[in-house]
Amino acid sequence: MDNIAGNVLGTLVVVLVILFIIFLILRELFCWYWKINESVGLLHEIRDLLAKNQALAVPQGGQARAGMKRCPDCNESNTADTRFCTNCGRDLSAPQTLPSASISM
């Protein structure tokens, strides 16, 4: 009788360990999938907010709004207090220099 009880108890322990391992694997997969979906949702929200911000920054005519200035290199709209262009990095505080024309005789 003790042998049968020992076999049943041993089998029960093995089954419980296997079920626990399966539970941990499924839990890990679920958490990974949930994190990926949450990240994708946040990326979509950021994209939409950036698109809305870009639409507000540059009106239909393509001119910069009041308090905004355009980069002479890439034509990116920047806020008035921005020192460097947010797109190409050009120093916006430096005066714009025109190329000098040389006349040769």
N, C-alpha and C positions, 0 to 999 in steps of 0.2 A: 504494500500500500504506500509505503514511504517513497518507493521508486517512482510510482505513477504521479504522486503529488510533486515530487522533485522535477519530473519531466514537464508537467503542466506549468509549474512555476517558472522553470527555465524558458519554456516556449513563450510564456506570457511576458517575461522580461525582454526577450529578444524582439517580440512584436512591438512592445512599448517603445523600445529604443529606436526601431525602424520608423515607427510612426512619428516619434519626436524629431528624427532627422528629416523626414519628409516635411513636417511642419516648419522647421527652420529654413529649409530650402524654399518652400512656397512663400514664406514670410519675406525672405530676402528678395525674391523675384517681384513680389507685390510692391515692396518699398521702392525698389529700383524703378519699376514702371511708373509709380506715382510721382517720383522725383523728376523723371524725364518729362512726363506730361505737365507738371507744374512749371518746369523750366521753359518748355515750349510755349505755354500760355503766357508767361512773363515776357518772353522774347516777342511774341505777337503784340502784346500791350505796349512794349517799348517802341516797336516799329510804328504802330499807329500813332503814338504820341509824338514821335519824331516827324512823321509825315504831317501831322497837324501843325506842329511848330514851324516846319519849313514853309507850309502854306501861309502861315501868319507872317513870317519874316519877309517873304518876297511877294508883293502884290502882283496883280495881273500885268501891269505895265512894265515890270522888270526893274523898276527904280527902287532904291532903298527907301524905307520909311524914315520919318523924322527920328533922329537919334541913332540912325544906322549909317554905316559907311561901307563902301564897296572896295574890295581889293583890286588894285589896278592890274594885277597879274592874272588872277583866275576869276574875277568878277563875283566872288563870294560876298554875300551880305554879312557884315559883322556889326556888333554893337559899337556905339561911339567910344566907349571906354576901352575897347579891345586894342592891345598894342600889336599883337601878331595875328595874322589871318588864321581863322580856325580851319581853313581848308589846306592852304599851301604853306603857311608858316611865315609869310613875308612880313617884315617889320612895317607896320602901317603908320608908325609915328615918324618915320624918316620921310623927308620931303621927296616928292616924286621928281626924278631927274629925267630930262629929255636927252636923247642922244645928240651929241654935238656933231654938226656938219662941218666937214673940212673942205676947204676949197683949194684945189691945187692948180697952179698956173704953169 
